[in-house]
């Protein structure tokens, strides 16, 4: 019986150390995802309609991918910070 009580108390202390995301933080994450998806779609359309030389189109494509990766990393790091807080 004492062992069960000790396990229960330890479980309560362990569960209070984890902070859940707030509704505002979750909505911010969803907003960021929609924004990234829209930007990605616009970039793909821009790449498909590229009328420059092959080098110019490849350069534009590389810039788009770099920008998309940078935005994703920034958003994900912010989301991870919110989960830890």
N, C-alpha and C positions, 0 to 999 in steps of 0.2 A: 504494500500500500504506500509506504514511504517512497519507494522507488518511482511509482507512478506519479506521485505528487511532485517529486524532484524533476522528472521528465517533463511534466506539464509546465512547471515554472520555467524551466530552461527553454522550452518551446515558445512560451510567451515572450521571453526576452529576445530570442532569436528572430521572431516574427516582427517585433517592433523595430528592428534595425533596417528593414527594407521599406523604402518609401515608394509609393506608387505615383505614377504620373497623374497630374491633375487633368481635368477636362480641358482646360485652356491649353495645356501643353500638348495633349493629344490632338486637339483641333489645329494647333500650330504645325504639328508634324504632318497632318493630312493636307493642310494648305500648302506646305512646302513641296509635298509630293506632287500635288496637282500642278503647281507652278513649274516644277522640273519637267513633268510630262508634257506640258504645253510648250515649254521652251524647246524640248527635244523634238516635238512634232514640227515646230516652225523651222528648226535647224535642218531637219530631214527634207522638208519641202524646198528650202533654200538651196540645199546641196543638189537636189534632183533637177532644179531649174537653172543650175549654174551654166552660164554661156561663155565663160572665160576659157583659158587654156587648161590643159590637164593639170599643170602645176598649180595654177591659181585655184582651181577647184579642190585639189588635194590639200592645199594650204588652208583654205577655208574650212574644209572638213576636219582637219587636225585642230584648228582653233576651236571649232564647235565642241569636239570631243573633250578637249582640255578644259574648256569652260564648264561643260556638263559635269565632268569629274570633280572639279573644284567645288561647284555648288553642292554636289551630292556629299562630298566629304565634310563640308561646312555644316550642312543640315544634319547629317548623321552624328557628328560630334556634339552638336547642340542637343540632339535628342538623347544621346547617351548621358550627357551632363544632367538633363532633366530627370532621367530615370534614376541616377545615382543620388541626386539631391533629395 
